[in-house]
Each structure stands twice: as structure tokens, then as C-alpha cells.
């Protein structure tokens, strides 16, 4: 029998395992979500860089066209070329960042092609500036028209990158959402199963291992306390703390039974002694009564004999009295005779 301590420790361990499993499922789900959101962030970064490159490209193209196709003062010309140069530098920086963010071979090949086209347009810009400085406006227009095709190609390739990264971002977001839903579902299932297992185990430990046996022990203790030493003690022989408590109560009950048996034996012996004493007293009373009756009979006989003797003595007394009277009369007669004799003697 497993002790209550081990059951409690097992319950805590099960709870800890459940917490670890839930944490593992949560961490796994978060990791998958993090990967998906990471891909979405990367795609978003690429998309932002591609948009920025498009904006910088258009700004550079328009700045270059404004410089070479519009008559301007030397000051405004210098300012326009300076802004165009800044636009080119911004475009180069955004394209470098975009190239560093691209991870596929196709994307890298596109970036290489875009940079080649940008360099070609850079050369066209320099050539148009030279023609502009030589005041050869027809050549400027011709050169700039030849660069319009490059403009469209670069924008087309950047649009492809934008579309590709937009699709990647959308797919990553969908995957992140699906991952979140699947992880949430798995987490709910694991939580539900874990809670059911934990509650079942807890109820089994509490009701089957603690509450139920303790109620049985409590009823048995109440019965024994009320004097019912024949009450059955549940849980005797268990190997846990309930079994120890039941064993102690069983020992107490057995000692109570022994004391009760001893009291019954002592009462039986006392009753037997009282009966023996009563029997002896009755026998003594009967013997005394018999003795007294014999004495009374003897006394009665003696009294009767005394009465008879008294009657005989009374008769003898009466006779003696009569004889005494006769003797007295004879004595008086003798006395008279003596006196007569004396008188006669005196006379003599």
C-alpha cells in the first residue's frame, strides 16, 4: 500500500509534469509563432526596403529629369544636381539594405540586375549632364529617352520584389495565425486532459486515500468511544498512515475488549462469591436453626421434666409440711409431756 506522503508527492509531481508539459507546449507554440512572425517581419522589412527603393528611384529619376530637361539658373542647376546626387545615394543605400535582406537566389539575381540597370542609368545621367553643359538639348532629350526603358525595367523588378515579399508576408502571417490557433488548440487539449487527469488523481488520493478512510476511522472511533467495542475498524492492514491509525484504534479496541472481559470475569467471580457466601450463610442459618431447635427441644423437655419434678417436689413439700406439722404437734405434745414430767419431777 502506497503511503499518503508518496501519494501527495505523486500528485505534486503530476501537477509539476502537467505544468512542464503545458510550458513545453506553450514554448513550442510560441517558438513556431516566433518563427512565423520572424518571417513576416523579414518580409515586411524587405517590403519596406523595396518600397523605399521605389520611392528613392522615382525621386532620383525625377530629380535627374528636372535638372537636364528644364532651363535653370546656375544656382538652381547646382542645387538640382545636388538633390539628384542625394537621391542617388539614398537609392544606393536602400538597394544595399534590400540586397542584404534578400536570401533567395532569385532575389539576389534580381538585385544584381537592378544595380546593373541603376549603373547604366547613372551613366546616362552623367552623359545627359555633359550634353546639358554643352547646351546640346537635343542630345539630352535623346539620351534621357533611351533611359526611360531602364526606368521601367528597374521599377518592374522592384515591383516583383514588392509583390514577392508581400506574398511572403501574407503567407507568414497566415502561418503565424494558423500556428497560433493550432498551438492554442493543442494547449487547450493538453490543459483539459491534464486537468482531468490531475483532478481524477486528486479525487482518487483525497477521496479514496484520505477522506473515505478517515470517515470510516472516525465512525469507528465514535462507536468505540460510545462503548461499542464490537464495531469493525476499516483500514486495518493498510501500509499507509491510515493503516497505522486503524491499527492503533484496533489495539485500543482489543484492549477495551480485554478489559471488558476482565470486568465481566471479575463481576462473575464477585457474583459467585456472593452466591457462595449466601449459600454458606444459609447453611449456617440452617445449622444454627437446627441447633437452636435441638436446644429448644431439649429445654422444652427439661422444662417439662422440671415441671414434673416441681410437681413431685410440691407434693413432697406438702407431705413434708404435713409431717412437719405432725412433728410440731408431737413436739408440742412432747414438750407438754416434758413439762408435765418436769413438774412432776419438781413435785417429786
NORWO-V956553 format. One record per backbone hydrogen bond with DSSP energy under -0.5 kcal/mol. NH is the residue of the N-H (numbers start at 1). CO is the residue of the C=O. If there is no record, write none. Layout:
nh:NH co:CO
nh:NH co:CO
//
This chain:
nh:7 co:3
nh:8 co:4
nh:9 co:5
nh:10 co:6
nh:11 co:7
nh:12 co:8
nh:13 co:9
nh:14 co:10
nh:15 co:11
nh:16 co:12
nh:17 co:13
nh:18 co:14
nh:19 co:15
nh:20 co:16
nh:21 co:17
nh:22 co:18
nh:23 co:19
nh:24 co:20
nh:25 co:21
nh:26 co:22
nh:27 co:23
nh:28 co:24
nh:29 co:25
nh:30 co:26
nh:31 co:27
nh:32 co:28
nh:33 co:29
nh:34 co:30
nh:35 co:31
nh:36 co:32
nh:37 co:33
nh:38 co:34
nh:39 co:35
nh:40 co:36
nh:41 co:37
nh:42 co:38
nh:43 co:39
nh:44 co:40
nh:45 co:41
nh:46 co:42
nh:47 co:43
nh:48 co:44
nh:49 co:45
nh:50 co:46
nh:51 co:47
nh:52 co:48
nh:53 co:49
nh:54 co:50
nh:55 co:51
nh:56 co:52
nh:57 co:53
nh:58 co:54
nh:59 co:55
nh:60 co:56
nh:61 co:57
nh:62 co:58
nh:63 co:59
nh:64 co:60
nh:65 co:61
nh:66 co:62
nh:67 co:63
nh:68 co:64
nh:69 co:65
nh:70 co:66
nh:77 co:73
nh:78 co:74
nh:79 co:75
nh:80 co:76
nh:81 co:77
nh:82 co:78
nh:83 co:79
nh:84 co:80
nh:85 co:81
nh:86 co:82
nh:87 co:83
nh:88 co:84
nh:89 co:85
nh:90 co:86
nh:91 co:87
nh:92 co:88
nh:93 co:89
nh:94 co:90
nh:95 co:91
nh:96 co:92
nh:97 co:93
nh:98 co:94
nh:99 co:95
nh:100 co:96
nh:101 co:97
nh:102 co:98
nh:108 co:104
nh:109 co:105
nh:110 co:106
nh:111 co:107
nh:112 co:108
nh:113 co:109
nh:114 co:110
nh:115 co:111
nh:116 co:112
nh:117 co:113
nh:118 co:114
nh:119 co:115
nh:120 co:116
nh:121 co:117
nh:122 co:118
nh:123 co:119
nh:124 co:120
nh:125 co:121
nh:126 co:122
nh:127 co:123
nh:128 co:124
nh:129 co:125
nh:130 co:126
nh:131 co:127
nh:132 co:128
nh:133 co:129
nh:134 co:130
nh:135 co:132
nh:136 co:131
nh:137 co:135
nh:140 co:136
nh:141 co:137
nh:142 co:138
nh:143 co:139
nh:144 co:140
nh:145 co:141
nh:146 co:142
nh:147 co:143
nh:148 co:144
nh:148 co:145
nh:149 co:145
nh:151 co:147
nh:152 co:148
nh:153 co:149
nh:154 co:150
nh:155 co:151
nh:156 co:152
nh:157 co:153
nh:158 co:154
nh:159 co:155
nh:160 co:156
nh:161 co:157
nh:162 co:158
nh:163 co:159
nh:164 co:160
nh:165 co:161
nh:166 co:162
nh:167 co:163
nh:168 co:164
nh:169 co:165
nh:170 co:166
nh:171 co:167
nh:172 co:168
nh:173 co:169
nh:174 co:170
nh:175 co:171
nh:176 co:172
nh:177 co:173
nh:178 co:174
nh:179 co:175
nh:180 co:176
nh:181 co:177
nh:182 co:178
nh:183 co:179
nh:184 co:180
nh:185 co:181
nh:186 co:182
nh:187 co:183
nh:188 co:184
nh:189 co:185
nh:190 co:186
nh:191 co:187
nh:192 co:188
nh:193 co:189
nh:194 co:190
nh:195 co:191
nh:196 co:192
nh:197 co:193
nh:198 co:194
nh:199 co:195
nh:200 co:196
nh:201 co:197
nh:202 co:198
nh:203 co:199
nh:204 co:200
nh:205 co:201
nh:206 co:202
nh:207 co:203
nh:208 co:203
nh:208 co:204
nh:209 co:204
nh:209 co:205
nh:210 co:206
nh:211 co:206
nh:212 co:207
nh:214 co:210
nh:215 co:211
nh:216 co:212
nh:217 co:213
nh:218 co:214
nh:219 co:215
nh:220 co:216
nh:221 co:217
nh:222 co:218
nh:223 co:219
nh:224 co:220
nh:225 co:221
nh:226 co:222
nh:227 co:224
nh:228 co:223
nh:229 co:227
nh:231 co:228
nh:234 co:232
nh:236 co:233
nh:238 co:235
nh:244 co:240
nh:245 co:241
nh:246 co:242
nh:247 co:243
nh:248 co:244
nh:249 co:245
nh:250 co:246
nh:251 co:247
nh:252 co:248
nh:253 co:249
nh:254 co:250
nh:255 co:251
nh:256 co:252
nh:257 co:253
nh:258 co:254
nh:259 co:255
nh:260 co:256
nh:261 co:257
nh:262 co:258
nh:263 co:259
nh:264 co:260
nh:265 co:261
nh:266 co:262
nh:267 co:263
nh:268 co:264
nh:269 co:265
nh:270 co:266
nh:271 co:267
nh:272 co:268
nh:273 co:269
nh:274 co:270
nh:275 co:271
nh:276 co:272
nh:277 co:273
nh:278 co:274
nh:279 co:275
nh:280 co:276
nh:281 co:277
nh:282 co:278
nh:283 co:279
nh:284 co:280
nh:285 co:281
nh:286 co:282
nh:287 co:283
nh:288 co:284
nh:289 co:285
nh:290 co:286
nh:291 co:287
nh:292 co:288
nh:293 co:289
nh:294 co:290
nh:295 co:291
nh:296 co:292
nh:297 co:293
nh:298 co:294
nh:299 co:295
nh:300 co:296
nh:301 co:297
nh:302 co:298
nh:303 co:299
nh:304 co:300
nh:305 co:301
nh:306 co:302
nh:307 co:303
nh:308 co:304
nh:309 co:305
nh:310 co:306
nh:311 co:307
nh:312 co:308
nh:313 co:309
nh:314 co:310
nh:315 co:311
nh:316 co:312
nh:317 co:313
nh:318 co:314
nh:319 co:315
nh:320 co:316
nh:321 co:317
nh:322 co:318
nh:323 co:319
nh:324 co:320
nh:325 co:321
nh:326 co:322
nh:327 co:323
nh:328 co:324
nh:329 co:325
nh:330 co:326
nh:331 co:327
nh:332 co:328
nh:333 co:329
nh:334 co:330
nh:335 co:331
nh:336 co:332
nh:337 co:333
nh:338 co:334
nh:339 co:335
nh:340 co:336
nh:341 co:337
nh:342 co:338
nh:343 co:339
nh:344 co:340
nh:345 co:341
nh:346 co:342
nh:347 co:343
nh:348 co:344
//
